[in-house]
């Protein structure tokens, strides 16, 4: 359903604020109480009509409307359809949004789909091509592990200068999504193994499978079919009676549990500790443990933590 037109007085204000005052589309939208997409549409129509500010003298509202909304004879031809496969690929690129792709589409096809219909058609396309397999996790079957990516700065005793950056190890159980996190000196093998040992103690048991990403501490050769696991890592698994099952390279959905847990740790733990100044790994882990307990209690009170972990 097409969006109703705004009053011609407001259209003139849109052109004046954008073309003469140099305000952005969002600023114009906030000033006039209209969506930024509406502002973009009228600016595009003005560009097509080769209008600039100030408007020609004697151009009344009827003449301006005729320039901005020329009458086009209706034909049986449908509106030009974007190349949805290209749109889908472009969205994978950093900072690219549907709004940007729609604006580029409308520059090429001024009478094409509006933003709402553009998004609706893309969602229908994405449902057909972006098929995601849903995993069903059994209690005690899998533990997903990774490093958070974000670090915790460690200061000297005077707490004036940063002397090191502590890595943050994160694990999550498949069935319950129960999270464990701790700070480590680095991602080296010795700290990687120790963090697993601490996670097992935290959960009170060992899962059947440990699912790591393809980081160098755990996997010496990443492969879709035959990854090569670090020998010390395998010895740890043999000691505890579990198996190592690395994810496929560049397949983050294989470890979606820990990806979500990393997001939780980043938002509810690392962000909460952003003003704290730690001088040792032990201090950082005490603070992390306190916040982990808080998250655990919240999940129990909300009833989101299953009885079987």
C-alpha positions, -999 to +999 in steps of 0.1 A: +000+000+000+016+033-010+025+058+017+002+089+018+018+121+006+026+148+030+014+184+026+031+204-002+041+230+025+061+202+042+076+191+009+089+226+003+104+225+039+121+192+031+137+207+000+147+239+018+162+222+048+180+196+027+191+216-004+197+250+012+204+244+049+224+212+043+207+191+070+209+153+069+178+132+061+174+122+097+177+158+109+151+169+084+128+140+094+131+149+131+124+186+124+093+180+103+080+148+120+083+126+089+103+094+084+138+097+069+127+073+041+100+099+031+126+126+031+149+105+009+120+098-015+112+135-021+148+144-025+151+117-051+121+130-069+135+165-068+168+153-083+149+135-111+129+167-118+162+187-117+150+210-090+173+230-067+169+256-040+156+283-043+127+269-064+118+288-096+098+320-091+060+315-096+062+278-091+030+271-072+020+240-053+001+225-083+031+230-106+055+216-080+034+185-075+033+180-113+071+180-114+076+158-084+048+133-092+045+131-130+015+112-143+027+080-158+005+059-180-002+026-163+010-005-182+009-042-175+046-042-168+056-048-131+080-026-112+117-035-118+127-062-094+162-060-078+188-087-081+180-104-048+210-127-050+233-097-053+214-079-024+219-110-003+256-111-010+261-074-004+244-076+030+273-099+042+297-071+037+306-050+067+284-019+074+261-026+044+224-022+053+191-027+035+185+010+036+217+017+017+209-010-009+174+004-013+186+039-019+210+026-046+181+007-061+159+038-062+186+059-077+186+034-106+149+029-106+131+060-093+097+044-097+107+011-081+095-004-049+093+017-017+115+007+013+088-013+030+080-034+000+118-037-008+124-052+027+093-075+024+104-089-010+139-095+004+127-113+035+107-137+012+138-143-008+160-148+022+136-174+037+141-196+006+179-194+004+191-190+040+182-224+054+194-229+090+195-264+106+182-264+142+203-284+166+188-305+194+212-308+223+211-336+249+220-329+285+257-336+291+265-341+254+284-310+243+303-281+257+312-253+234+343-233+240+360-201+226+377-169+236+356-138+238+377-117+216+375-087+239+401-085+266+404-071+302+432-046+308+456-053+337+473-023+354+504-020+374+502-018+412+497+020+411+468+014+386+481+040+363+493+021+333+481-009+314+508-036+315+489-065+299+456-076+283+439-106+298+420-129+274+385-141+284+377-179+280+340-187+276+322-220+276+286-230+273+267-263+277+246-273+248+214-283+265+211-256+292+233-228+278+249-226+312+279-202+309+313-203+324+339-176+319+374-168+332+403-144+325+435-160+313+470-145+307+469-154+270+454-179+245+485-201+248+480-239+252+488-240+289+460-215+297+436-231+272+439-265+289+437-250+324+405-231+315+389-264+304+398-280+337+382-251+356+351-253+334+347-290+341+350-282+379+324-254+376+299-277+358+306-306+381+311-330+353+326-337+318+306-336+286+308-363+259+321-338+233+340-305+236+334-283+205+362-256+200+367-231+173+398-236+150+421-215+172+458-225+172+458-236+208+434-264+201+436-272+164+469-274+146+453-279+111+418-268+104+398-288+079+362-293+070+365-331+071+398-341+089+409-314+113+442-321+132+438-315+170+467-305+192+484-335+208+482-320+243+446-312+238+439-348+228+457-360+259+435-338+280+404-353+263+416-388+268+423-381+305+388-369+311+371-394+288+356-370+263+362-363+226+372-331+207+350-321+178+363-288+161+338-268+142+341-264+104+362-234+093+343-202+088+310-217+101+301-197+132+266-214+133+283-246+143+291-230+176+261-207+179+257-216+216+291-202+226+287-172+202+256-162+220+274-168+254+302-146+243+277-119+236+262-124+271+296-123+287+306-092+267+274-073+276+267-084+312+303-090+325+329-072+305+308-041+300+299-041+337+336-042+346+347-015+322+354+010+350+372-015+372+410-016+374+426-049+380+462-056+388+461-094+385+442-123+368+430-133+402+413-100+409+396-101+375+384-137+380+369-128+414+349-100+397+339-123+369+328-151+393+306-126+412+288-115+380+285-152+368+267-161+400+243-131+394+235-144+358+230-179+372+206-167+398+187-146+373+183-177+350+170-198+379+145-171+390+133-167+354+130-205+350+152-205+318+178-229+332+168-266+327+172-290+356+194-312+335+226-294+325 
